[in-house]
């Protein structure tokens, strides 16, 4: 079993992510579009466009999350690119 896998000698009882994070923590994808856009605006202001876009795209790497929330992830990516992407005026 690999390190950090569920079970085994290296398993942790505590969740890996223990802080709120850039996107507002757990429940980000269950929020309304308006709430997610506010969080994305705040994220860009604090961490920068590329960092926040990366955080959104990481959500798309998990097949189960992508299957359930793919449309929201794509919409958030498009929102960031349209509002903060290269060539846009802020």
N, C-alpha and C positions, 0 to 999 in steps of 0.2 A: 504494500500500500504506500502511496506517495505521501510526502509531508503535507499536512493540512487537509488531507482527505477526511471524510466523515468516518469516525471510528478509528481504531488503531492508536498507537502510542502518541501520535502528534495531534490528535483531534483536540479542538478547543471547545469549551462549553460556551464561551462568549462569542457573539457574532463578530465577524471580521471588521465590519464597518460600525464604528461606535460614535461617529460624529455626524452632524447634520449634512455636511458636504455642500458642494456647489449648487446642486439642483434642489435643495430643500429637504433632502433625506427621504426616508421611506414614504411611499404614497405619491411620489411625483407624477407618475403616469395616471393615477386615478383622479387627479385634479382637472378642473375645467381648462379649456384653452386659454382663457384670459388669465387665470392664476399661473399657468405654466409660462406664459409670455412675460408676466411680471418677474417671475423667478429667473427667466433667461436674461432679461434686461439687467437685473441685479447682478447676475453671474458675470455678464460681459463687463459691467462697470468695475467689478472687483477683481476678476481674474483674466479678462481679455477674451476676445472673440474666438481665437483658435482653441484655447483651453476649454471653453464652454462647448464649442462644436464637438470637440473630442469626447467630452463627457456624454453628450447626447448620442454620438455614434457608438460608444461603448455599449450602450443599452441594446443596440441592434445586433450585437455579436452573439447574444444568447438566443438560441432557436425558439425556446418556449416564450420568452418575452417578445421576440420579434413576431411570432405567430399571433399573440394576443393583442399586442399594442403597436404593431408595425405601422399602421396608418398615423398614429399619434407621433411616433418617433420621426417619421418622414415629414409630417407637418411641422414639427419643431425644428428639424434641420432646415427646411425650406424657409421658415420664419427667420432663423438666424442668418442664413445666406442672403436673403432679400434685404433685411434691415441692417446688417453689420458687415456683410461680405465686401470683398474688394470692389472699389468703385462706387460704393454707396455713400451717401452723405448722412451723417448722424445728426 
